[in-house]
Amino acid sequence: MAEAKRNEAIRGTEKEFLSVFNRLCYSRSSWQVWVDLMSAIACTLSNVTDRTPGHYGQREEEFAQCIKRLGSMEAPAEILHITVMALENEPEQDFLGKMYMNLNLGNHWKGQFFTPYDVCKMMSQMTIGNADKQIEEQGYISIYDPACGAGATLMAAANTLKRSKYNFQNHVLFVGQDVDRVVAQMCYIQLSLLGCAGYICVGNSLTNPMTGAMLFPQESEGQEMWYMPMFQSNVWHCRKLFHSLGSIGGTATTVKTVEKEHFYMFFDFEEKEAQHGN
């Protein structure tokens, strides 16, 4: 009963987040605690729907190890609850990115400085044109950020696309990549909680870019794919099945051609031709 009342009182504020987080730092560094929290939450979201060989079992084990180091499931559950409420109350923010920077984790440990959300919002409004027309002509569009960080640019794009007459969950594919596993997991968590469909790749976009068709990314050596739960919905499952049948029938196009038709990109990025195999 006491636990239920405490959860009901959660409002999704920064103060609540920092209060729970600081409780976990009594014997470990803030960086170690953050890594375990993000990993535990990401594994939880992933294993709801992702049964890809090599993903589910490894992430179950990783989750168990993180919980053991954190002491219990209580604090990670509270952190997740607070994050959910924060994004529910105000979707127009990079909540985890803000907490990361407020705790000085990026500057102290990685030398990272995330782009402010307001700047990302401006970029999305300048970059995304007539999405409705593109969706009408092609069924869906994709948005790609090769240096996604905690996901501010992709989150801003999702919020901008809420003005579209089409449901962005069913008609927009969000794709990100980052060399830093921790921030890539932060991006994955936040986009998943916003109900976005797509995937995040952990890997170096310059030396080890993603390959394969957009709907069928290939997890290459040195990469780690995190598929958002909404990407496993019936809508996207049927879309992937349709494109698979088209490929078998000899109507598949190269990734380079499809990218030009579907992708909104926040950065110039060298395109790499690849063709989806059967």
N, C-alpha and C positions, 0 to 999 in steps of 0.2 A: 504493500500500500504506500509506504514512504517513497519507494523507488518510482511508482507511478505518479505520485504527486510532484516529485522533483522533475520528472520528464515533462509533465504538463506545464511546468513553469519556464521551460527553456524558450527563449525568445530569439535565439540566433544572433546574439551580439558578440562583438569582438571581446568584450570584457568576460563573457562566459567562456569563450574559447580559450583565452589566455589563462583563466583561472584553472580550468581542467588541465591544460597543457603544463602549467607550472607545477602542478601536483606530481607530475610524472618525472620531473627533472631533479628530484632530491638526491639521486645517486648516479645519474647519467647526464651526459651533455645534452643540450637542447637539440643539437644536430642528430644525435643517435635516436632520441625520442621521436623527432619529426620523421626520420626515415622509416622507423617501424610503424608509426601511425599511418602514414601515407600508403605504405605497402600493405598493411592489414586491411585498410578500407578498399584499396584498389582490388585486392584479391577477393574480397567479399563480393564486390559488384561484378567482377569478372565471372566468378564461379556460379552466379545465378543462372547464366545462360550459355557460357562458353564451354563446350565440351571438346574443343580441339585437342587432338592427341599431343601430349607434351605440355599442355597448359593447365588443365584442371588439377591433375595430381600434384604437379610441382607447386602450384599456387595454394593448394590446400596445405601442403607441407610448410610453405613460406609463411602462410597465415598463422599456423600453429606456433612456429618459432617466434614470430613477432609478438604474439599474445603472451608467450612465456616470458619474453624479455620485458614486456610492458606490465606484467604482473597479473592482469585479468582482462576480460573482455569489456568491463564496465567503462573504462575511460575511452577506448576507441569508439564504443557505441555512442557515448555522449558527444564526442567530437563529430561523429557522423551526423548525429541528430542536430547539433548546433549548425553545422554546415548546410544541411538540408533546409533548416528554418531560415538561415541567412539568405540563401538564394531564392527561397520561396517569397520572403518578404521584399527582397530587392534583387531581381535578376540582373540588373544593370550594374554589375560589379565583379571584380576578380577577387573573391573573398579569400581563397587560400593564398593567392599571390600576395595579397595585402598582409595577411598574417605572417607569411614567410619573410617579407621585407621588414615588417615591424619587429620581428624577433631577430633581425640582423643576420639571418641565416644565409641569404644570398651574398651579401657583401663580405661577411666574415669567412664563409667556407668556400664560396665559389667565385666571388667577384662578379656576381650577376646583378643586373638592375633591370627589372621588368618595365616594359612600356606601360605608362599609366592607362587605365581603362578608358578615360575620356579621349585620349589620343587614338586608341584602338577603335572607339566608336566613330570618330571622325573618318578614320581610314575605311571602315566598313561602309559608311554612307557614300564615300567617294568612289569606292571600288565596285560595289554591287549596283548594277544598272537595273534594267528591266527584267528582274528575275521571273516575273509571271510569264512573260513572253517566251523566255528560254524553257521554262517548265512545260508550257503548252506545246512547244515544238518537240521537246526531247524527253519529256516525262520526269526528269529530275536534273538537278545541277549539283556540282561538287565544289567545295571550297577547301583549299589546301594551304597550310602554313608549314614550311620546311624548318622553321625554328620556333615552334609553338610555345615554348616556355610553359607557364601555368595555364595557358589557354585564353588569355584576354582577347586576342584578335578573333579567334573562332567564336567565343562567347558573344562578343560584340556583333559579329555577323549574324549569329542566331537571333539575337534580339532585334536587329535591323530587319531580318526576314520575317519577323512576326507581323509586319505590315502587309506581307504578301497575302493574296487571297487563297493561296495553297498552304496546307499544313506543312511547316518546315520539317516536322518529324518524318513525314512520308515522302518528301520530295527534295530533300537536301542531304547530301553526303558530306560529312565533316571529316577531314583527314589532316592529321598533324604528325610531325616528326621532330624529335629533339634528341641530342646526344646525351643529355642528363636524364637518367632514369627517374630520379625523384620528381623533378618538375614535370616530366612526361606523365607520370602517374597522377600528379595534381591536375593536369589538364584533362586526363581521362576521367577522373572523379567528377570534376565540375561539369564537363560536357554531358556525362552520363546522367547527372542529377538534373540537368536542364532538359533532359529527354531528347538529346541529339542522337542521330544515327551516324555511325562511322567507326573510325579506328584511329589509334595513336600508335606510332612506331617509335621504339627506342632505338636510336642508331644515328650515325653521322650522315646528315643529308648530302654532304659534299663527297665524301669518300665511299659511302655505302648507302646510296639512295634506294628508295623503294622501287620494286619492279613488279610487273604484272598489270593486268587490267584493273581499273579502279574498284570494281565490285569484287575482284578476285586477287587481292594483294598477296604476293609471295613473301613468306618470312625467310629471308636469306640468312646466311651465317653471320653472326654478329648483330642480328636484329632481334627485337622482341615485340610482338604484336599484341595490342590490347583492344579487343573488339567491344564497343559499347553495347549494352543490353538492347537498345532500340534497334541496332543493326541486325538483331536476330528476330525481329518482328515478322509477321506473315507478309506484310507489304514488301519488305526488302528481300525476304526469302523468295517470294514469287518473282520479283524483279531479277534476282540472280539466276533463278531457274530459267526465266525467259531468255536472258542473254546467253546462258549455257546452251540452250536449244538452238539459238541463232548461230552460235559458234560451230555447233555440230553440223548445221545446215550450210555452212560456208559463208555466212553473212557477217562474220565478225570483222571489226575494223581494228586498226592498230591503236595502241594506247595514245600515240602522239596525236592522231586524228581526233580521238574522243576527248582528250584533254582540251584541245582547242575549242571544242563544242561545249564542254561542260564546266571546265574549271575556272573559278575566280581565284586568282593568286594574289597574295599580299606582297610577295617579293618576286623579283625576276629570278628564275631558276632554270638551269639548263635542262631541256627536255631529253628524255632518253627513250628511244623507241623500244617497245617490247610488244609481243603479241600473246594474247591469252591462249593457252593450250587447252586441250580437252581434259 
